[in-house]
């Protein structure tokens, strides 16, 4: 099933930009995902089970930064507009 995710990452620390960039850079390493970023959130498109497995692993890595907050919307459709 094609899935679209909108995700925002808020590391609650003074230097918040580096962890966000690392998270997005790691997502961009996956060939089977389409990742689009904006100033407010990141949109990820892919197959449901693969995408959710990747998000689980990458969010877990990001939780090494204390007090990390993720806000996620998951849609069971491919909303990627070229």
Residue frames as a rotation matrix with the C-alpha (Angstrom) as fourth column:
UNK 1
0.589 0.808 0.000 0.00
0.808 -0.589 0.000 0.00
0.000 0.000 -1.000 0.00
UNK 2
-0.280 -0.621 0.732 1.36
0.561 -0.725 -0.400 3.41
0.779 0.298 0.551 -0.95
UNK 3
0.478 0.361 -0.801 1.67
0.877 -0.248 0.412 5.69
-0.050 -0.899 -0.435 2.06
UNK 4
0.051 -0.419 0.906 2.39
0.237 -0.877 -0.419 9.37
0.970 0.236 0.055 2.65
UNK 5
0.293 -0.050 -0.955 3.80
0.956 0.034 0.292 10.69
0.018 -0.998 0.057 5.92
UNK 6
0.370 -0.239 0.898 4.15
-0.041 -0.970 -0.241 14.25
0.928 0.053 -0.369 7.14
UNK 7
0.494 -0.297 -0.817 6.63
0.842 0.398 0.364 14.44
0.217 -0.868 0.447 10.01
UNK 8
0.508 -0.381 0.773 8.05
-0.313 -0.917 -0.246 17.25
0.802 -0.117 -0.585 12.11
UNK 9
0.266 -0.558 -0.786 10.96
0.811 0.570 -0.130 16.78
0.520 -0.603 0.604 14.51
UNK 10
0.606 -0.019 0.796 11.50
-0.312 -0.925 0.216 19.05
0.732 -0.379 -0.566 17.50
UNK 11
0.007 -0.648 -0.762 14.66
0.784 0.477 -0.398 18.32
0.621 -0.594 0.511 19.51
UNK 12
0.881 0.430 0.199 14.15
0.203 -0.722 0.661 20.39
0.428 -0.541 -0.723 22.65
UNK 13
0.275 -0.859 -0.432 17.65
0.827 -0.017 0.561 21.77
-0.490 -0.512 0.706 22.99
UNK 14
0.297 -0.190 -0.936 19.50
-0.127 -0.979 0.158 24.97
-0.947 0.072 -0.314 22.12
UNK 15
-0.603 -0.562 -0.566 21.29
-0.677 -0.014 0.736 23.50
-0.421 0.827 -0.372 19.11
UNK 16
0.105 0.794 0.599 18.22
-0.210 0.606 -0.767 21.97
-0.972 -0.045 0.231 17.46
UNK 17
0.553 0.166 -0.816 19.14
-0.798 -0.176 -0.576 22.28
-0.240 0.970 0.035 13.76
UNK 18
-0.477 -0.814 -0.332 21.96
-0.875 0.477 0.087 19.65
0.087 0.332 -0.939 13.59
UNK 19
-0.707 0.224 0.671 19.78
-0.087 0.913 -0.398 16.75
-0.702 -0.340 -0.626 14.87
UNK 20
0.423 0.895 -0.141 17.01
-0.215 -0.052 -0.975 17.68
-0.880 0.443 0.170 12.42
UNK 21
0.319 -0.381 -0.867 19.45
-0.946 -0.177 -0.270 17.76
-0.050 0.907 -0.417 9.51
UNK 22
-0.762 -0.617 0.194 20.94
-0.620 0.783 0.051 14.39
-0.184 -0.081 -0.980 10.55
UNK 23
-0.274 0.752 0.600 17.45
0.012 0.626 -0.780 12.85
-0.962 -0.206 -0.180 10.67
UNK 24
0.688 0.553 -0.471 16.54
-0.408 -0.242 -0.880 14.15
-0.600 0.798 0.059 7.20
UNK 25
-0.053 -0.801 -0.597 19.93
-0.998 0.053 0.018 13.14
0.017 0.597 -0.802 5.77
UNK 26
-0.777 -0.205 0.595 19.44
-0.321 0.942 -0.095 9.59
-0.541 -0.265 -0.798 7.05
UNK 27
0.214 0.930 0.298 15.97
0.022 0.300 -0.954 9.42
-0.977 0.211 0.044 5.46
UNK 28
0.608 -0.003 -0.794 17.44
-0.726 -0.408 -0.554 10.57
-0.322 0.913 -0.250 2.14
UNK 29
-0.510 -0.859 0.037 19.82
-0.795 0.488 0.361 7.57
-0.328 0.155 -0.932 2.14
UNK 30
-0.323 0.474 0.819 16.94
0.130 0.880 -0.458 5.15
-0.937 -0.042 -0.346 1.51
UNK 31
-0.980 -0.171 -0.107 16.50
-0.087 -0.117 0.989 4.55
-0.181 0.978 0.099 -2.23
UNK 32
-0.623 0.780 0.060 12.88
0.683 0.505 0.528 3.38
0.381 0.370 -0.847 -1.96
UNK 33
0.111 0.656 -0.746 11.64
0.834 -0.470 -0.289 6.52
-0.540 -0.591 -0.600 -0.24
UNK 34
-0.095 -0.078 0.992 10.81
0.612 -0.791 -0.004 9.90
0.785 0.607 0.123 -1.71
UNK 35
0.006 -0.015 -1.000 11.66
0.942 -0.335 0.011 12.62
-0.335 -0.942 0.013 0.80
UNK 36
-0.049 0.045 0.998 10.62
0.540 -0.839 0.065 16.25
0.840 0.542 0.017 0.39
UNK 37
-0.319 -0.142 -0.937 11.43
0.930 -0.238 -0.281 18.88
-0.183 -0.961 0.208 2.98
UNK 38
0.287 0.353 0.890 10.03
0.400 -0.889 0.224 22.31
0.870 0.292 -0.396 3.72
UNK 39
-0.522 -0.516 0.679 10.57
-0.300 -0.635 -0.712 24.84
0.798 -0.576 0.177 6.46
UNK 40
0.017 0.665 0.747 7.79
-0.984 -0.123 0.132 23.32
0.180 -0.737 0.651 8.54
UNK 41
0.465 0.221 0.858 7.83
-0.470 0.883 0.027 19.56
-0.751 -0.415 0.514 7.94
UNK 42
-0.721 -0.631 -0.287 9.16
-0.629 0.421 0.654 16.67
-0.292 0.652 -0.700 5.90
UNK 43
0.506 0.859 -0.077 6.99
-0.788 0.424 -0.447 14.57
-0.351 0.287 0.891 3.58
UNK 44
-0.683 -0.689 0.240 7.92
-0.572 0.710 0.410 10.94
-0.453 0.143 -0.880 2.99
UNK 45
0.423 0.809 -0.409 6.39
-0.890 0.286 -0.355 8.66
-0.170 0.514 0.841 0.39
UNK 46
-0.682 -0.641 -0.353 6.76
-0.696 0.716 0.045 4.89
0.224 0.277 -0.935 0.00
UNK 47
-0.094 0.591 -0.801 5.34
-0.041 0.801 0.597 1.47
0.995 0.089 -0.051 0.68
UNK 48
0.641 0.534 0.551 3.65
-0.473 -0.290 0.832 1.27
0.604 -0.794 0.067 4.08
UNK 49
0.962 -0.203 -0.186 5.59
0.274 0.673 0.687 -1.53
-0.014 -0.711 0.703 5.82
UNK 50
0.117 -0.973 0.199 8.98
0.904 0.021 -0.428 -0.43
0.412 0.230 0.882 4.52
UNK 51
-0.069 -0.088 0.994 8.34
0.001 -0.996 -0.088 3.22
0.998 -0.005 0.069 5.36
UNK 52
0.781 0.447 0.437 7.12
-0.417 -0.147 0.897 2.44
0.465 -0.882 0.072 8.88
UNK 53
0.749 -0.596 -0.288 10.10
0.662 0.689 0.296 0.15
0.022 -0.412 0.911 9.57
UNK 54
-0.165 -0.826 0.539 12.49
0.716 -0.476 -0.510 2.90
0.678 0.302 0.670 8.44
UNK 55
0.155 0.291 0.944 10.70
-0.312 -0.892 0.326 5.54
0.937 -0.345 -0.048 10.52
UNK 56
0.975 0.201 -0.099 10.78
0.011 0.400 0.917 3.30
0.223 -0.894 0.387 13.59
UNK 57
0.396 -0.903 -0.165 14.54
0.915 0.403 -0.010 2.82
0.076 -0.147 0.986 13.25
UNK 58
-0.319 -0.574 0.754 15.35
0.568 -0.753 -0.332 6.44
0.758 0.323 0.566 12.47
UNK 59
0.480 0.521 0.706 13.13
-0.334 -0.636 0.696 7.87
0.812 -0.569 -0.131 15.20
UNK 60
0.921 -0.188 -0.343 14.79
0.387 0.564 0.730 5.48
0.056 -0.804 0.592 17.66
UNK 61
-0.052 -0.987 0.149 18.22
0.948 -0.095 -0.302 6.81
0.313 0.126 0.941 16.61
UNK 62
-0.207 0.030 0.978 16.96
0.108 -0.993 0.054 10.39
0.972 0.117 0.202 17.05
UNK 63
0.815 0.577 0.051 15.76
-0.016 -0.065 0.998 9.61
0.579 -0.814 -0.044 20.56
UNK 64
0.086 -0.867 -0.490 19.42
0.944 0.228 -0.239 9.59
0.319 -0.442 0.838 21.61
UNK 65
-0.736 -0.182 0.652 18.86
0.057 -0.976 -0.208 13.36
0.675 -0.115 0.729 21.84
UNK 66
-0.727 0.482 -0.490 16.99
0.638 0.210 -0.741 13.86
-0.254 -0.851 -0.460 25.15
UNK 67
-0.156 0.811 -0.564 13.50
0.204 -0.533 -0.821 15.32
-0.966 -0.243 -0.083 24.92
UNK 68
-0.979 -0.118 -0.164 12.94
-0.144 -0.157 0.977 14.74
-0.141 0.981 0.137 21.21
UNK 69
-0.131 0.991 0.035 9.39
-0.121 0.019 -0.993 15.32
-0.984 -0.134 0.117 19.96
UNK 70
-0.991 -0.056 0.124 7.95
0.112 0.177 0.978 13.99
-0.077 0.983 -0.169 16.69
UNK 71
-0.102 0.979 -0.176 4.60
-0.411 -0.202 -0.889 14.98
-0.906 -0.019 0.423 15.22
UNK 72
-0.951 -0.292 0.098 3.47
-0.083 0.549 0.831 12.56
-0.297 0.783 -0.547 12.52
UNK 73
0.178 0.967 -0.182 0.53
-0.715 0.000 -0.699 12.31
-0.676 0.255 0.691 10.12
UNK 74
-0.842 -0.396 0.367 0.14
-0.094 0.777 0.622 9.06
-0.531 0.489 -0.692 8.15
UNK 75
0.103 0.858 -0.504 -2.12
-0.814 -0.219 -0.539 8.78
-0.572 0.466 0.675 5.12
UNK 76
-0.175 -0.119 0.977 -2.94
0.185 0.971 0.152 5.55
-0.967 0.207 -0.148 3.29
UNK 77
0.865 0.344 0.366 -2.51
0.429 -0.130 -0.894 7.12
-0.260 0.930 -0.260 -0.15
UNK 78
-0.251 -0.941 0.227 0.29
0.935 -0.175 0.309 8.40
-0.251 0.289 0.924 -2.34
UNK 79
0.767 0.550 -0.329 -0.03
0.494 -0.835 -0.242 12.18
-0.408 0.023 -0.913 -2.15
UNK 80
-0.270 -0.941 -0.203 3.28
0.416 -0.304 0.857 12.83
-0.868 0.147 0.474 -3.89
UNK 81
0.860 0.501 0.099 2.60
0.345 -0.427 -0.836 15.52
-0.376 0.753 -0.540 -6.48
UNK 82
0.009 -0.941 0.339 5.50
0.954 0.110 0.278 16.02
-0.299 0.321 0.899 -8.85
